[in-house]
Amino acid sequence: MSDLTTRAQLILLARTLHVHPQRVHHLRYLGAARLHELQEQVSGVLFDQHAVTFRRISALVPFVPLTVSIPLVQKLVPPMMTGRAAGAVGVEHPGKAAETLGLLDPGYAADCAPYLDPRAIAQLAERASAGPVVAIVNELLRRRDYVTAGPFLSCVTTELIAAVEAGVRDDAGLIYSAAYSYDGAVLSAVVRQLLDGPHRRVPRMAQTVLAGPPSLQHAALSVFSRCADDVIGRVGDVLFGNAPPGAVANLMRNALRVGAVPEFLTMAGHLTPVALWTLVGNAVFDEPEVGVGLVTALEGQSSAESWRGLFTLIPRMNDRVRGEVGFALATLSDSAVAELPARATETGCWPELLDLVAVAGTEARGRFGAVWGALEPERRARLHRCITEHQYDSRLAEITAMVEPVAVDQLFFERRRMQRYRA
């Protein structure tokens, strides 16, 4: 499974259900969005089942001084029980819960964290002091418990983001944890703080990523590619524009190896011109197998952002590589080849697609023509129009000969007549 976001949501769902991730592996086909929704629903149901029991505990909170109860709780109550009860307390007494957080030992709080109701974490983040939260996050990262740290990062406020920048020094741990955060707006806010904050953490984080193992590079590409467009561009300037060429080449090869090509291409589609040309100028992109690998990895991918990255990156490579990539596009499945015109439309990259088709060779153009000749009339009409508008009539004459032209006015007439007939 190449989609790290989907994998992260599967692991979080398995954690919620207290089963091994392999038990829910078949749910990967739901995709990250539906898995995230399912995980939240399951978590809510499980915690609500014990609401009556925990409400009795919560009723005692206003009457027992925290300075008396907290030391006893840490000595006598298992972390799992405390974590589950803390969810109800946090929802009903958010002020007391925030105060409690400051009295707990970070190690004990980290033991309780996996059992907290996510709804309580969100309320705690709004009221809690930054110091205790940062201490707990640091302890979780020290344990490499990134599955638990991720939900904490998902709920951080502006003040907590600044505190994390100053107080959490584990760059790799932050990246691994952020990979378990689903909310792109939160990721963008965190990365913006790391870009603009007083500590300017992103250049150091980029060095950590480039020097790190493939798993860290995969996590970083997943995190950065889910940020807002402007954030991707700024991070890309640092990650690709100023890095040693050898480190960038290693990152590219690792992305192919671990299945992070869609994330890499999403970033490539939003790079500034300086970073983009610096990236394309890397010697790794003179290797045709790299360009072919980028295409192969997009088989079955519907993300417009990944295709935009491919159409942005490949046309800037040399003629040999572009020819190999064009041929690789022709060797994709029939359904993938048939969808290429739609990819060009949704990304606004018709000239880039037509150029790749033109340099792909006679055999490849024959396959494009055979597959596109079976498209619906509307899509054939658009194909002919785009070839004409972008002045590829002569270079793609064999394709236009294989794809039956469609008169647009006749097409509209037929459609209106069918509508009247159905009415």
QUIUR-V570877 format. One record per run of one state. SS is the DSSP state (~ for helix, > for strand, _ for the rest). FROM is the first residue (numbers start at 1). LEN is the number of residues. If there is no record, write none. Layout:
BEGIN
ss | from | len
SS | FROM | LEN
SS | FROM | LEN
END
This chain:
BEGIN
ss | from | len
_ | 1 | 3
~ | 4 | 14
_ | 18 | 3
~ | 21 | 29
_ | 50 | 1
~ | 51 | 13
_ | 64 | 2
~ | 66 | 11
_ | 77 | 2
~ | 79 | 14
_ | 93 | 1
~ | 94 | 10
_ | 104 | 2
~ | 106 | 8
_ | 114 | 4
~ | 118 | 10
_ | 128 | 2
~ | 130 | 13
_ | 143 | 3
~ | 146 | 9
_ | 155 | 3
~ | 158 | 10
_ | 168 | 3
~ | 171 | 8
_ | 179 | 5
~ | 184 | 13
_ | 197 | 5
~ | 202 | 10
_ | 212 | 2
~ | 214 | 12
_ | 226 | 3
~ | 229 | 13
_ | 242 | 3
~ | 245 | 14
_ | 259 | 2
~ | 261 | 8
_ | 269 | 4
~ | 273 | 8
_ | 281 | 2
~ | 283 | 4
_ | 287 | 1
~ | 288 | 9
_ | 297 | 7
~ | 304 | 13
_ | 317 | 2
~ | 319 | 12
_ | 331 | 3
~ | 334 | 14
_ | 348 | 2
~ | 350 | 9
_ | 359 | 3
~ | 362 | 11
_ | 373 | 4
~ | 377 | 13
_ | 390 | 7
~ | 397 | 6
_ | 403 | 5
~ | 408 | 15
_ | 423 | 1
END
